[in-house]
Amino acid sequence: MVEELKILEHFASSDHNMIEFEFVLQTAVCDAVVYNLDFNKGDYEAIKAAMKDINWYEELYNKILLNVIRYSLASCPSSLMHTFQ
């Protein structure tokens, strides 16, 4: 990172010396994909219509219920686990 460190003469009339060094960095090339999204071109009416057609109760209820059951079972003492299996 720091190479070729040299201690030079005093700075002006100070008792502090100057230093000279090379600061060496290594860089890497990153092949990043950059997406430039233009949200003004979105068909928001079609998106709203598609979202409106989803039965959210049906989509989410079973997932939420399953997570509640899993959490409850994970919290149960091991002596009660045989009751739920």
N, C-alpha and C positions, 0 to 999 in steps of 0.2 A: 504494500500500500504506500509506504513512504520509502523512497530510495534516494541515494546520492545526498545524504545529509552532510552539510558542511557548516561548521561554526566559523563565522567571519569576524571582522574587527568590531570594535566597540561602535555603538550607534552615537554619532555626534560626540558630545562630551559626557555621555552616560557611561556607567560602569557595566551596562548590559550589552551583550554581544548580539549581533544579528545572526540569523540562521538562513540557510538556503537549502531547499530540498525539492525533490520531484515527487509529485503525488501521482501514483500510478493506479488506474482503475481498469478492471476488465469488464467488458460489456458482452452481452449475448444478444443474438438476434432472436426475436420472438415473432413467429408467424401468427399474429393475432388477426382474427376476423372481426372487422368492425362493421356493424350494421347501422346504416343511416335510415331510421324509420321515419316515414312521413305520415304522421297521425291525421293529417288533414285529408288523406285519401281513404280513410277507413269508412266502411259502409256501416255506420253506427245504427241505422234503422234495422238492417238485417241482423246485426248482433243482438239488438234489443229483442227482436222478434224471436230469435233462436233461444235466448235466455228465458223469455216468457213461456215458451213451449215446454220447458223442462219442469217436471214434477219434482220440485225441490224437497218436498216432504218425503217422497218415496226415495229419492236419491240419498238424502242425508240421514234419515231416521235410523235405518238399519246400521249404518256406519257408526253413528253416535252411540246407539244402543250396544253394539258389539264392543266399542272402546270402553264403555262404562262397565260392562261385564268383565272384560279383561282386567281392568284396573281393580275392580272389586275382588276378583279371584287372586290377583297378585298381592292384595292386601290381607287376604285371609290367612290365619294361622295354618300351618301345614296339617294340623290335626283335623281341620274341617274340610280339607281339600277332597277327601274321598267322597264326601257327600255330593259334590258337584260333578264328579266324573262318571 
